[in-house]
Structures are given as C-alpha cells and as structure tokens.
C-alpha cells in the first residue's frame, strides 16, 4: 500500500486535486486500502494541498471516475 499512497501524495502535490476516487481492483481491498493510503498521504502530501482533497471509494463501478469529475464542476 505504501507505493500507492506515495504516488497519490505526489499527484496531489503536483496537481492539487479536489478528489481521489478508488475504483476497479482496488475496491476489493476496501476500507483497509483507504485507511492505509490516507495515512501515507497525510504524512507525505503538502498540508495545504491535502487538506481539501477528498479520498473516496467508488460507489457506482466503472463509471465512478466520470461521475466524480462531473460532481467536481
């Protein structure tokens, strides 16, 4: 999980994301993944970039990314 968290933290720092949505095979791990990644991101992402970034599990399957993008606008 560490590598995934590190990549997400770097992406949040670089792109200043509003939301990170976990989909596909990552959903099988569920809440364990989300808690682990949130901890790593909290330690490694810059606080002013990370404080407003939501990290959520997809609720609607493969269409989650497209729906999430629509909700952010």
C-alpha positions, 0 to 999 in steps of 0.5 A: 500500500505504501507505493500507492499512497506515495504516488497519490501524495505526489499527484496531489502535490503536483496537481492539487486535486479536489478528489481521489476516487478508488475504483476497479481492483482496488475496491476489493481491498476496501476500507483497509486500502483507504485507511492505509493510503490516507495515512501515507498521504497525510504524512507525505502530501503538502498540508495545504494541498491535502487538506481539501482533497477528498479520498473516496471509494467508488460507489457506482463501478466503472463509471465512478471516475466520470461521475466524480469529475462531473460532481467536481464542476 
